[in-house]
């Protein structure tokens, strides 16, 4: 959390904004699915309390897993081969996309919501 504070200070000094991405390997996802408890809950609470922009891939995976009637191991093999496989990369990109676009100014034309054509 101290590192996030330092990053935020640096970004503020340089007129930048940061989008944090909480990404996880297979064992952390497996553990969270099985126990329902996050090892990083204090970090999530910290980001929420500071109203910092972030994408939480753990929450996205939990929502995604809930749509299936498969084992945790079967779910893991859908997205990982030690690191994300192509399907996992696609999952990550689409999970991040909306939050990333939200932070862009101006937004890309294909995502602009100001009514301009």
C-alpha angles and dihedrals in degrees: 000000000000089000090054089051090052092047090051091050091050092047092049092051091051099040093248134135126216129213110200118212118201104207128175143195126233099271094053091048092046091049093049094047091049099044103026088225126114122219089207101048092123090058092049090049090049092052091046094048091050091044090231118165114251143153115225110207091181092063089045091053092047091053091045094048090052089063092062135070095212136109122268089250091054090049092050092052090054091067111016139060094171086304128024114306119213091279089050091050089051091049091051094046094051092045091054098039102084096045091047093050090047089061097049121099112219098025117223110270093248089059102034113127100188093098094248117136 
